[in-house]
């Protein structure tokens, strides 16, 4: 049956729903070290015994995003503990929740593993894929090599003693090869407006999970405590107890909890928990404050999340451009819709975002990501408000064009190609700092 407005069929709706379901998935901890843990867990499972030797070769972007982030339930930071926990307590069938079962005993066992096996962890340039993980493990005369590439849960190669093992061991959250759905911002917007509600009800779990992470952050000391600070009387005395402050507090709080290694599941987007948080929490908090109905919330959330997916298709999963720029652009669209805006206003919000945050660098996953997330979300609210008041950046300004999709392509080309040397310099600085 054809959709009345733009001719989209039920099959096209289903394909876009399937895309969203592939990209908006549960994860525990930062997705880059969790992907490394996942690869290690699979290698150890295929080996069938505790490894006596291990090498972990990573693309520069994976290495960068895993260096300084907390690992769930460990109280520790970085790649060595992520690798060790993947070996002693990881379960590949959990996907990006690979360390779901980690407890204090597992952490102690992992410390012993690090001392005994001393895994080698290094950056490799053997693959052109920005997202590349190769784990090689051995015991006695047996060896296993497992490669994840392209996406955080995609096992592109599994070899045992040099022989390829059939790659029919996809984890629960594996990303299938994607069909080009010809997404544009107009198509994204129309889909969010017209798809039958029952097909997108699953997105409600993102609110439950990601807002719960924010509320957890208010109860303890996580990361830099930005969310907790914004959610306090001392902050209200400066910024006011407003909807704007509430949005910033909850979004940064969820990031605080995740980046510090809290054992809390987050609904991620396009391989990033912080992107999932930024695409969800601002929209959810705005809707709650305004008393918006369930259907309006779900459609705004789908608009936000699908906008992020659309932009990331062009940008790539990992880049020198901070993912909060993309995710906050999605939330700007969702908030604009909740303000009563149509496609023109949503397009205006996107242009305002592109004119503002383009160039924010990604210097790895870490507790201070909450600062960047907060900057992005603050800009999202500002961009939506401006657009609703017909204040939109024009083609005379910078990289803005009349066509909103061209604006998005300009943004992603800068992030994908223009900032490649920046990415290399960032990694050089990060790996050569004096301790």
C-alpha distance (Angstrom), angle and dihedral (degrees) to the residues before:
residue distance angle dihedral
X1 . . .
X2 3.82 . .
X3 3.76 122.0 .
X4 3.80 108.9 -118.7
X5 3.80 98.1 -133.3
X6 3.78 106.6 45.4
X7 3.78 107.6 1.8
X8 3.81 96.4 -107.6
X9 3.77 111.6 157.7
X10 3.77 128.6 -141.2
X11 3.81 87.2 -107.1
X12 3.80 90.7 56.4
X13 3.79 89.3 49.4
X14 3.79 89.5 51.7
X15 3.81 92.5 49.7
X16 3.79 91.6 52.4
X17 3.81 91.0 46.1
X18 3.82 88.6 51.9
X19 3.81 89.6 51.0
X20 3.79 91.8 51.9
X21 3.80 91.1 47.3
X22 3.81 90.1 52.6
X23 3.79 93.3 49.5
X24 3.80 102.2 37.1
X25 3.79 103.3 63.6
X26 3.79 140.6 142.7
X27 3.78 120.3 -90.8
X28 3.79 135.2 170.5
X29 3.77 115.1 -146.7
X30 3.78 128.1 -6.9
X31 3.80 110.2 -28.8
X32 3.83 97.8 -131.3
X33 3.83 98.0 58.6
X34 3.81 88.5 37.3
X35 3.80 89.6 55.7
X36 3.81 87.8 51.9
X37 3.82 90.2 49.3
X38 3.79 88.6 48.5
X39 3.79 92.7 52.3
X40 3.82 91.1 47.4
X41 3.81 91.7 48.1
X42 3.80 92.0 51.9
X43 3.81 92.4 47.4
X44 3.80 91.5 51.5
X45 3.81 91.7 46.6
X46 3.80 91.7 52.4
X47 3.82 91.1 45.7
X48 3.79 88.2 53.4
X49 3.79 96.8 -149.4
X50 3.79 140.0 58.3
X51 3.81 107.7 -71.4
X52 3.77 120.2 -118.5
X53 3.79 93.7 -162.7
X54 3.79 134.4 23.7
X55 3.79 139.7 -177.2
X56 3.79 123.7 -170.0
X57 3.81 115.4 -166.1
X58 3.81 116.0 -171.2
X59 3.76 138.5 -176.5
X60 3.78 112.8 -114.0
X61 3.81 93.5 -107.2
X62 3.80 93.5 53.0
X63 3.79 89.9 47.7
X64 3.82 91.6 48.5
X65 3.81 93.9 50.6
X66 3.80 94.7 47.0
X67 3.80 101.9 46.4
X68 3.77 102.8 83.5
X69 3.78 108.7 22.9
X70 3.80 129.3 106.9
X71 3.80 117.5 -106.0
X72 3.84 115.6 -135.6
X73 3.79 117.3 -89.8
X74 3.80 93.2 -12.2
X75 3.79 103.9 95.2
X76 3.80 84.9 -138.4
X77 3.76 136.4 106.1
X78 3.78 136.7 -135.0
X79 3.77 144.4 9.3
X80 3.82 105.3 -42.8
X81 3.80 94.7 61.9
X82 3.82 91.2 41.1
X83 3.80 89.2 54.2
X84 3.79 94.0 45.6
X85 3.80 94.7 47.1
X86 3.79 90.0 49.2
X87 3.80 88.1 55.8
X88 3.80 99.0 46.2
X89 3.82 104.2 29.2
X90 3.79 108.9 11.4
X91 3.80 123.6 118.3
X92 3.79 114.8 -164.2
X93 3.79 93.1 -157.5
X94 3.81 87.9 69.4
X95 3.81 91.9 65.3
X96 3.81 111.4 -160.4
X97 3.80 88.3 -1.4
X98 3.81 86.4 65.4
X99 3.82 93.1 134.2
X100 3.80 94.9 47.5
X101 3.82 92.6 122.3
X102 3.82 97.7 49.1
X103 3.80 114.3 131.9
X104 3.80 136.2 161.3
X105 3.80 92.7 -80.0
X106 3.80 91.0 52.7
X107 3.80 90.8 51.2
X108 3.81 91.4 53.3
X109 3.80 90.4 47.7
X110 3.79 89.9 49.7
X111 3.81 91.2 52.9
X112 3.79 88.5 53.4
X113 3.80 90.2 49.0
X114 3.81 91.0 54.0
X115 3.80 91.5 51.3
X116 3.80 93.6 46.2
X117 3.81 104.4 38.4
X118 3.82 99.9 26.8
X119 3.81 95.4 -158.1
X120 3.79 116.2 -144.4
X121 3.83 112.0 -125.8
X122 3.79 119.3 -174.5
X123 3.80 146.5 147.6
X124 3.80 116.7 -98.6
X125 3.78 133.2 -167.8
X126 3.81 95.4 -164.5
X127 3.80 91.2 111.9
X128 3.79 130.8 48.6
X129 3.80 88.7 -147.6
X130 3.80 111.0 109.4
X131 3.81 88.1 -149.3
X132 3.81 105.1 55.2
X133 3.80 131.5 143.2
X134 3.81 124.8 172.2
X135 3.79 119.9 -177.5
X136 3.80 120.7 -172.4
X137 3.80 118.4 -172.2
X138 3.77 131.5 176.0
X139 3.79 142.9 -176.3
X140 3.80 124.1 -177.8
X141 3.82 104.7 -35.3
X142 3.82 96.7 -24.7
X143 3.79 125.4 96.1
X144 3.78 137.2 179.3
X145 3.80 129.8 -163.5
X146 3.81 120.7 -165.1
X147 3.80 125.7 -177.6
X148 3.78 128.4 -164.4
X149 3.79 114.2 -169.9
X150 3.78 141.0 154.4
X151 3.79 94.5 24.4
X152 3.78 134.5 23.4
X153 3.81 95.4 -102.1
X154 3.81 102.4 31.4
X155 3.82 112.6 116.7
X156 3.79 100.1 -157.2
X157 3.81 95.1 173.7
X158 3.79 137.3 15.4
X159 3.82 118.7 179.7
X160 3.79 130.1 178.5
X161 3.80 115.6 -165.8
X162 3.78 88.5 -17.2
X163 3.79 95.1 -53.0
X164 3.79 119.9 115.9
X165 3.78 114.2 -114.9
X166 3.79 114.6 -146.7
X167 3.79 106.9 -95.8
X168 3.78 94.7 -134.3
X169 3.77 92.2 117.0
X170 3.79 96.7 93.6
X171 3.77 113.7 165.2
X172 3.77 121.2 -120.1
X173 3.79 93.1 -96.7
X174 3.80 99.5 39.5
X175 3.79 116.0 145.3
X176 3.78 114.1 -123.1
X177 3.78 122.4 -141.9
X178 3.75 103.8 -77.4
X179 3.77 126.1 -125.8
X180 3.80 116.5 -138.9
X181 3.78 102.7 -108.4
X182 3.79 94.6 -176.7
X183 3.76 94.0 -120.7
X184 3.79 120.0 -169.4
X185 3.78 127.0 168.1
X186 3.80 88.4 -103.5
X187 3.80 91.0 53.6
X188 3.79 90.9 46.4
X189 3.80 90.5 51.2
X190 3.80 94.6 45.9
X191 3.78 91.8 48.4
X192 3.81 91.0 53.0
X193 3.80 90.5 49.6
X194 3.78 99.0 45.8
X195 3.81 111.9 27.4
X196 3.83 111.4 111.3
X197 3.77 108.5 -97.1
X198 3.80 94.9 -125.8
X199 3.80 89.8 63.2
X200 3.82 93.6 60.4
X201 3.80 102.6 36.6
X202 3.81 88.8 105.5
X203 3.82 89.9 74.5
X204 3.81 88.6 71.9
X205 3.81 88.8 78.8
X206 3.81 88.4 66.7
X207 3.80 89.0 64.1
X208 3.79 93.3 48.0
X209 3.80 94.3 48.4
X210 3.78 101.6 39.0
X211 3.80 97.7 42.1
X212 3.82 88.6 47.7
X213 3.81 88.5 57.0
X214 3.79 89.4 53.0
X215 3.79 92.7 50.9
X216 3.81 90.1 48.8
X217 3.79 89.6 55.4
X218 3.80 90.7 58.2
X219 3.82 91.0 60.3
X220 3.81 100.1 56.9
X221 3.78 147.1 12.4
X222 3.79 109.6 -72.3
X223 3.78 125.4 165.2
X224 3.78 111.8 -45.1
X225 3.80 91.2 -22.1
X226 3.78 93.2 -125.1
X227 3.79 94.6 147.9
X228 3.79 92.9 46.8
X229 3.80 90.7 48.7
X230 3.81 92.5 50.2
X231 3.82 88.0 48.2
X232 3.81 92.7 59.6
X233 3.78 140.6 90.5
X234 3.81 91.8 -111.7
X235 3.79 89.6 58.0
X236 3.79 93.3 44.5
X237 3.81 88.6 55.6
X238 3.81 88.2 61.9
X239 3.80 105.6 28.9
X240 3.79 101.7 21.3
X241 3.80 130.2 -119.5
X242 3.80 93.5 -83.1
X243 3.79 140.3 140.8
X244 3.80 87.8 -103.8
X245 3.81 91.8 56.0
X246 3.80 90.6 45.0
X247 3.82 91.3 54.2
X248 3.81 92.3 48.6
X249 3.81 93.4 45.4
X250 3.79 95.7 50.4
X251 3.79 95.3 43.1
X252 3.79 95.6 47.4
X253 3.80 90.8 41.1
X254 3.80 93.0 57.9
X255 3.79 88.3 49.6
X256 3.82 91.3 48.5
X257 3.80 90.9 55.1
X258 3.78 94.9 45.5
X259 3.80 97.7 45.0
X260 3.80 92.9 49.0
X261 3.80 92.8 55.3
X262 3.79 102.7 -102.1
X263 3.79 111.9 169.8
X264 3.78 92.1 -118.8
X265 3.81 125.9 129.2
X266 3.79 115.5 -124.8
X267 3.79 128.0 -166.9
X268 3.80 102.2 -125.3
X269 3.79 131.2 -161.5
X270 3.81 125.2 -142.6
X271 3.77 92.2 -13.1
X272 3.80 97.8 -46.9
X273 3.78 129.6 101.5
X274 3.79 92.3 -163.7
X275 3.80 89.1 54.3
X276 3.79 89.3 50.8
X277 3.78 90.6 49.9
X278 3.80 93.5 47.7
X279 3.81 92.6 47.1
X280 3.81 92.8 49.1
X281 3.78 116.0 29.5
X282 3.84 100.9 54.6
X283 3.81 90.9 49.1
X284 3.80 92.5 46.1
X285 3.80 94.7 48.0
X286 3.80 92.4 46.5
X287 3.80 90.6 50.4
X288 3.80 92.6 48.1
X289 3.79 93.1 50.9
X290 3.78 92.5 48.3
X291 3.80 94.3 46.0
X292 3.78 91.4 -121.2
X293 3.81 117.4 179.0
X294 3.79 123.2 -108.9
X295 3.79 96.0 -105.4
X296 3.79 93.2 51.2
X297 3.79 90.3 49.3
X298 3.81 93.5 49.6
X299 3.79 93.2 48.6
X300 3.80 91.5 48.1
X301 3.81 90.2 49.5
X302 3.79 92.0 50.1
X303 3.80 90.2 49.1
X304 3.81 89.7 51.3
X305 3.80 96.8 46.2
X306 3.80 96.1 42.2
X307 3.81 91.0 48.8
X308 3.81 88.4 55.8
X309 3.80 91.4 48.6
X310 3.81 91.1 48.7
X311 3.80 93.4 51.5
X312 3.81 93.3 43.5
X313 3.81 90.5 53.7
X314 3.80 86.8 67.8
X315 3.80 99.1 34.0
X316 3.80 98.5 45.0
X317 3.78 129.8 -126.3
X318 3.80 95.5 -80.8
X319 3.79 127.8 29.1
X320 3.79 145.1 140.3
X321 3.81 88.0 -96.2
X322 3.80 111.5 90.2
X323 3.79 110.8 -111.3
X324 3.79 91.1 -135.9
X325 3.81 87.7 74.3
X326 3.80 89.7 61.9
X327 3.79 96.7 38.8
X328 3.79 93.7 47.2
X329 3.79 88.2 51.3
X330 3.79 87.5 58.2
X331 3.78 92.2 50.3
X332 3.82 90.0 47.8
X333 3.81 87.4 58.8
X334 3.79 92.8 47.9
X335 3.81 93.4 47.7
X336 3.80 91.4 47.1
X337 3.79 89.4 54.6
X338 3.81 90.6 49.8
X339 3.81 88.4 51.7
X340 3.80 87.8 59.0
X341 3.77 97.9 -98.2
X342 3.79 124.3 150.3
X343 3.78 130.1 -153.1
X344 3.81 93.8 -66.5
X345 3.80 92.1 55.5
X346 3.81 92.6 42.9
X347 3.82 89.1 52.8
X348 3.78 89.3 48.8
X349 3.79 91.4 52.7
X350 3.81 90.2 52.2
X351 3.81 91.3 50.6
X352 3.79 90.8 49.6
X353 3.80 90.1 51.7
X354 3.81 93.4 48.6
X355 3.80 90.4 48.8
X356 3.80 91.6 52.9
X357 3.81 116.4 35.2
X358 3.81 103.2 29.4
X359 3.80 108.5 127.5
X360 3.82 99.8 33.1
X361 3.79 102.4 144.2
X362 3.79 129.1 -133.0
X363 3.79 108.5 -135.0
X364 3.78 95.7 174.0
X365 3.77 136.5 -72.1
X366 3.80 112.4 -62.7
X367 3.83 142.3 133.0
X368 3.81 92.4 -81.4
X369 3.81 89.5 64.1
X370 3.81 83.6 91.4
X371 3.81 87.9 69.4
X372 3.81 91.7 55.2
X373 3.80 92.2 43.5
X374 3.80 89.0 52.9
X375 3.81 92.1 48.9
X376 3.80 89.6 50.8
X377 3.79 95.0 48.1
X378 3.81 93.0 45.4
X379 3.79 87.8 53.7
X380 3.80 90.2 47.7
X381 3.80 92.4 57.6
X382 3.79 90.3 45.2
X383 3.81 92.4 48.5
X384 3.80 92.8 48.8
X385 3.80 92.3 48.6
X386 3.78 91.9 48.8
X387 3.80 91.9 49.0
X388 3.80 91.7 50.2
X389 3.80 87.1 55.0
X390 3.83 91.2 50.5
X391 3.79 90.8 -108.6
X392 3.80 104.8 138.9
X393 3.79 131.4 156.5
X394 3.81 112.2 -109.3
X395 3.83 136.7 -135.2
X396 3.80 87.9 -103.0
X397 3.81 88.7 69.7
X398 3.79 123.9 82.0
X399 3.81 115.8 -71.7
X400 3.81 95.2 -12.2
X401 3.81 118.1 121.9
X402 3.79 131.9 -176.8
X403 3.81 90.8 -111.5
X404 3.81 107.8 71.9
X405 3.81 92.6 -151.6
X406 3.79 89.3 57.1
X407 3.81 88.2 52.9
X408 3.79 89.1 53.9
X409 3.81 91.7 47.9
X410 3.81 90.2 50.4
X411 3.79 89.4 52.6
X412 3.79 94.4 48.7
X413 3.80 94.3 43.8
X414 3.79 89.4 55.4
X415 3.80 91.0 47.9
X416 3.80 95.5 43.0
X417 3.81 102.3 38.0
X418 3.78 110.9 7.6
X419 3.81 95.0 52.8
X420 3.82 98.6 44.2
X421 3.81 92.7 104.4
X422 3.80 88.6 46.1
X423 3.79 88.2 55.9
X424 3.80 91.8 53.8
X425 3.80 91.8 48.2
X426 3.81 91.8 48.8
X427 3.81 90.9 53.9
X428 3.81 91.4 46.6
X429 3.80 91.0 52.8
X430 3.81 93.0 45.1
X431 3.81 94.4 50.2
X432 3.80 96.8 43.4
X433 3.80 100.1 49.0
X434 3.78 116.7 124.9
X435 3.79 110.0 -110.9
